Structure formats: C-alpha cells, structure tokens
C-alpha cells in the first residue's frame, strides 16, 4: 500500500526535531493541533491500542477507483483474527452475496471464494494476488484491516515528518458515523522526489477504540482513489477456529 519503508524511528524523529528548535533558539513547541508531532503521538496511541487486539468484527465499507474508474461501494461483514485470518460476507455492492475466507498458512495460502447469485454454484480457490481475486479491489486480502493500515501510515508519515514534507491541514474532534472521533487531514508534499502513497489523506480515529475507522486517500490531482470505513467495530469478541473454517455450517464453502 504505502511506499517508503521506515528509515529512522519515531524517537529519532522527535529528537532531531527537538534539537532543531533548540538550535534555532525558539524552544520546543507545545503539541498543538497543527503540528506534525501530534500525528506521531496519535500513531503511537493507535499502535498501542491495536497491540491489545486479538480479534475483531466489523462492517467494512470500501469505495475504490481502479484504472481511473470509480467502482460501486462494497459493504461486507468482516471477521479478523491475528496473526492473519479473514472471513468476509458481502452484504452490499457489486459483490453482494459473495463470501471469502483467507487463513494465512492454511488452504495452501489460497483465498476461498464463493460468489453470490447464479455464479455461486461452487467455491473457488484463488491466488490472493491474482487477477481474479483482485478484479474489484486495489489490494489483495492480505492487505486488509487495521494492522496493515497502521503499518503503512507509519511508513509514510514518519519519513515525511523527518523530511519536512508533512503538512497538517486539520486536526480536530468531531463525530464520525455517530461516534466521537479525532479527524486528521494532511498533505504529503514530496518536495525531495520521494514517493508517498497519496498526496492528501483524511483519517478518522475513533476516540474510544483508538483505531483508524475512516481512511480516505487522494492522488496528486486531488482525486479520491480509496475510501475505507469500519462501522459496528467490536474488539476481542473471542472468535474461534470455526469462524475461519471452510467447514463452518453457516458458510457456503
């Protein structure tokens, strides 16, 4: 998803920036709404929250632009368990009725899919990165969920702060999908020729869950190419092996 790997730690970035303020004789600034350091603090809080998560369920909404075409919103019931087990049942959008199951290290690392409607007469076993599995998605199933988003946020945001290429446009509290949230809107400037995943982003962080429940990304033409929303999120619900088994009697594999 997001491109540059981390080259220096968050602690190093904080230390370098602090030295810069001392050298300029202006003193370290307070962590205010417009300062990129607040973004690092939020990343740390989200990482800490996610480290305490073993599994979760949610309704996952995705809207993506693929090859210049904006596809219809997909809505799926999502089950996720660490280290990487995913079950999805699409309840809205072009893939309505489709079920998908991926368990890292099982089923020959294939994505099990059963289409909805008249195409659902038998399940398929697909390469998760193959063209069939990704025909309606910008990302393989292996890049789904909070963990991947958090990793990629840090891979982009830390280098951008270190290079002075992150501009925070908005950082405030508001309501998102009926829940209190912190919204961060930022721009990645790429002045030094570095490539970032997006030119502008808007992240909604649930204030109770401390997870990025709303994530929108824009390209250099300020055209939205990805919009992901997690609603009805419930953490550590005690999912079992049967929740990620093709032999679950409530599934159609």
C-alpha positions in Angstrom: 0.0 0.0 0.0 2.1 3.0 1.2 5.6 3.0 -0.3 8.7 4.1 1.7 10.0 1.9 4.4 10.9 3.4 7.8 14.5 4.6 7.8 14.6 6.2 11.3 12.5 5.6 14.3 9.8 7.8 15.7 12.0 8.5 18.7 14.8 9.6 16.4 12.5 12.0 14.5 11.3 13.5 17.8 14.9 14.0 19.0 16.1 15.6 15.7 13.1 18.0 15.6 13.7 19.0 19.3 17.4 19.7 18.6 16.3 21.9 15.6 14.1 24.0 17.8 16.8 24.4 20.5 19.4 25.3 17.8 17.0 28.0 16.4 16.5 29.3 19.9 12.7 29.2 19.8 12.2 26.3 22.2 10.2 23.2 21.7 6.6 23.9 20.7 3.6 22.7 22.5 1.9 19.8 20.8 -0.9 21.7 19.1 -3.5 20.8 16.5 -1.4 21.9 13.5 1.9 20.4 14.5 3.1 17.1 12.8 4.4 15.8 16.1 0.8 15.3 17.2 0.4 12.9 14.3 3.3 10.8 15.7 1.5 10.8 19.1 -1.7 9.6 17.5 0.2 6.8 15.6 1.7 5.7 18.9 -1.7 5.6 20.6 -3.2 3.6 17.7 -0.3 1.1 17.7 -0.7 0.6 21.4 -4.4 0.1 21.1 -4.0 -2.4 18.3 -1.3 -4.4 20.2 -4.1 -5.3 22.7 -6.4 -6.6 20.0 -6.6 -10.3 19.3 -9.7 -10.3 17.0 -12.5 -8.1 15.9 -15.7 -8.0 13.9 -16.9 -5.0 11.9 -18.9 -3.9 8.9 -16.4 -2.9 6.3 -17.2 -0.3 3.6 -14.9 0.3 0.7 -15.0 2.6 -2.3 -12.1 2.5 -4.8 -11.0 3.9 -8.1 -9.4 1.3 -10.2 -7.7 2.2 -13.5 -9.5 5.6 -13.4 -12.9 4.1 -12.8 -14.8 4.6 -9.5 -16.5 1.3 -8.6 -19.6 1.0 -6.5 -19.3 0.9 -2.7 -18.7 -2.6 -1.3 -20.1 -3.5 2.1 -19.1 -6.6 3.9 -19.4 -8.3 7.3 -15.8 -8.8 8.5 -14.2 -11.1 10.9 -10.5 -10.8 11.6 -8.1 -12.7 14.0 -4.4 -12.3 14.4 -2.0 -13.2 13.1 -4.0 -13.1 9.8 -7.3 -14.8 9.4 -10.1 -13.1 7.5 -13.7 -14.0 6.7 -15.9 -11.7 4.7 -19.5 -11.8 3.6 -20.6 -9.1 1.2 -24.0 -7.6 2.1 -24.0 -4.7 -0.4 -22.5 -3.6 -3.6 -21.3 -5.4 -6.8 -20.1 -8.4 -4.8 -23.3 -8.8 -2.7 -23.8 -12.4 -1.6 -20.1 -13.4 -2.1 -18.2 -15.0 0.8 -14.4 -15.0 1.1 -12.1 -16.8 3.5 -8.3 -16.4 3.9 -6.3 -18.1 6.6 -2.5 -17.4 6.4 -0.7 -20.8 6.4 -3.9 -22.8 5.6 -5.7 -23.9 2.5 -2.4 -23.6 0.6 -2.5 -19.9 1.3 -5.3 -19.6 -1.2 -8.3 -17.3 -1.0 -11.5 -19.3 -0.8 -14.4 -17.6 -2.6 -18.0 -18.4 -3.3 -19.8 -15.9 -5.5 -23.4 -14.8 -4.8 -26.3 -15.3 -7.2 -26.2 -17.7 -10.1 -22.4 -17.8 -10.1 -22.3 -19.3 -6.7 -22.8 -22.9 -7.7 -19.3 -23.9 -6.4 -16.4 -22.3 -4.4 -13.2 -21.2 -6.0 -9.6 -21.4 -4.6 -7.7 -18.3 -5.9 -4.3 -16.8 -5.6 -5.0 -13.8 -3.3 -2.8 -11.6 -5.5 -4.1 -12.9 -8.8 -6.2 -11.0 -11.3 -9.4 -12.9 -10.5 -9.1 -12.2 -6.8 -8.3 -8.6 -7.3 -10.7 -7.8 -10.1 -12.7 -5.5 -7.9 -10.1 -4.3 -5.4 -6.9 -2.3 -5.3 -5.4 -4.5 -2.7 -5.2 -8.3 -2.0 -7.0 -9.7 1.0 -3.5 -9.9 2.7 -3.6 -6.1 2.9 -6.9 -5.9 4.8 -7.6 -4.5 8.2 -6.3 -2.1 10.9 -2.9 -3.7 11.3 -1.9 -3.1 7.7 -3.3 0.4 7.7 -1.3 1.3 10.8 1.9 -0.1 9.4 1.6 1.8 6.2 0.6 5.1 7.9 3.9 5.0 9.8 5.9 4.0 6.7 4.8 7.2 5.0 4.2 9.7 7.8 7.5 9.2 9.8 9.7 9.8 6.7 7.5 12.7 5.7 8.0 14.4 9.1 11.7 13.7 9.0 11.9 15.4 5.6 9.6 18.3 6.5 7.1 17.1 3.9 4.0 16.6 6.1 1.6 19.4 6.3 -1.3 19.0 8.8 -4.3 20.8 7.4 -6.8 19.9 10.0 -6.7 18.1 13.4 -9.8 18.3 15.5 -12.5 16.4 17.2 -15.8 15.6 15.5 -18.5 12.9 15.3 -17.9 10.2 12.7 -20.6 7.6 12.0 -22.3 8.6 15.2 -19.2 8.1 17.4 -16.7 10.6 18.9 -13.5 10.8 16.7 -10.4 12.7 16.0 -10.0 13.7 12.4 -6.6 14.4 10.8 -6.3 15.8 7.3 -2.7 16.0 6.0 -0.8 16.6 2.8 2.4 14.8 1.8 4.4 17.2 -0.3 7.2 15.1 -2.0 9.5 18.0 -2.4 12.6 15.9 -2.5 11.4 13.5 -5.1 10.2 10.9 -2.5 7.1 8.9 -3.4 4.3 8.7 -0.9 1.2 6.6 -1.2 -1.1 9.6 -1.5 -0.9 13.3 -1.8 -3.6 14.0 0.7 -5.3 11.9 3.4 -8.2 12.2 5.9 -8.2 9.8 8.8 -10.9 9.4 11.4 -9.7 7.9 14.7 -12.3 6.5 17.0 -11.7 8.1 20.4 -12.7 5.1 22.4 -11.2 2.3 20.2 -8.2 4.5 19.2 -8.2 2.9 15.7 -8.5 4.4 12.2 -12.1 3.7 11.4 -12.3 6.1 8.4 -9.5 6.4 5.9 -9.7 8.4 2.6 -6.8 8.9 0.2 -6.4 11.4 -2.7 -3.9 11.5 -5.5 -1.8 14.4 -6.9 -4.8 15.6 -8.8 -6.8 15.7 -5.6 -9.0 12.8 -6.8 -10.1 10.3 -4.2 -8.9 6.8 -5.0 -9.6 4.9 -1.8 -12.3 5.4 0.9 -12.4 2.8 3.7 -14.8 2.9 6.7 -15.2 0.4 9.6 -18.5 0.6 11.5 -20.0 -1.5 14.3 -16.5 -2.5 15.4 -16.3 -4.9 18.3 -12.9 -5.9 19.7 -11.7 -9.1 21.3 -15.1 -10.9 20.9 -13.5 -14.4 21.2 -13.5 -15.7 17.6 -12.7 -19.4 17.3 -11.1 -21.6 14.7 -14.5 -22.4 13.4 -15.1 -18.8 12.5 -12.3 -19.2 9.9 -13.1 -22.8 8.8 -14.5 -23.7 5.4 -16.5 -26.3 7.3 -18.4 -23.8 9.3 -22.0 -24.8 8.6 -23.2 -21.2 8.3 -20.7 -20.6 5.4 -21.1 -21.8 1.8 -17.6 -23.2 1.1 
